[in-house]
Amino acid sequence: MGKGGNKNFVSFWFWMFALFVMAIPCVGFIMMIIWAFAGDNESRKNYFRALIAWGLIFMALWIGLMALGFWPLIQQQIESWLHGTK
């Protein structure tokens, strides 16, 4: 329980700990997933769920931009398959 019995209270020291753990490669990613779906603190869970959502949005944008950047090569390959050339 947090301050005054509010179960959604997240202390300063938890955030200090969370930021430290999130800076550790691999461990931070795993803990972000655990904190997003485990426990009773809705505020903390929503924060880490939002981080995951932003990560997925940026990943989709990155994949989209990569696909657009490689589109000329993809189009050339499709045309060579359609014309039966290599």
N, C-alpha and C positions, 0 to 999 in steps of 0.2 A: 504494500500500500504506500501511496505517496503522501504528500503534504495534505493534512486535513482530511484524510480518508478518501481522497479522490483517486480512483484507480487509473485514471488517464493522465495523471501527473507524471512528467518525465523530468528527472532531476538533472541539474547541471553536470553532476559527476557521471551520470549514465551517458550523457552526450559526449563528455570528454573520453570516456571509455569506448563508446561506439565509433567516434571519429578515429581513434587510435587503431582499433581493430579493423575498420574499413580500409585503412592505409596499408594493411598487410596483404600482399598478393594472394589470391586464391582463398585464404581464410576470410577476408573481407567479403568476398562474393558469396561464400557459403553462409556466413553469418547474416548477410543482408536477406537472403532467402528465409532463413530460420526466423529472424525478427519480423519478417513480413507476414508470416503465417502462424506463428506460435505465440502463446501467451495471452493474457487478458487485457493488455494495454492497447486499446483501439487507436489512440493517437500515434503511438510508436508504430503499430502495424500499418496504419494508413501512410505514414511518412515513408516507410521502406517499400510499400507497394507502389507509391508514386515514383520513387527512385527506379524501381524495376520498369514501370511503364515508360518513363522518360528514356531509359536505356533501350527499350524495344523500339521506341519511336526513332531514336537516333540511328539504331542499327538498320531499320527499314529504309531510312533516308540514305544512309551510306550505301546499302545494297542497290537502291534505285539509282544513285549517282554513278556507281560502278557499272551498272548495266548500261546506262546511257553513254558512259565513256567508252565502253567496249562495243557499242551498237554497230559501228561500221564493220568491225571484224565478224560479229555475229551475222550481220546481213550478208557479208561476202561469203561466209560459210554456207548459209542457207541457199544463196544463189548457185553456188558450186554444186550443192546436192541436187537442186532442181534441174540443172543443166547436165548433170552426170559427169562433171569434170572434177578433178582433184587439185 
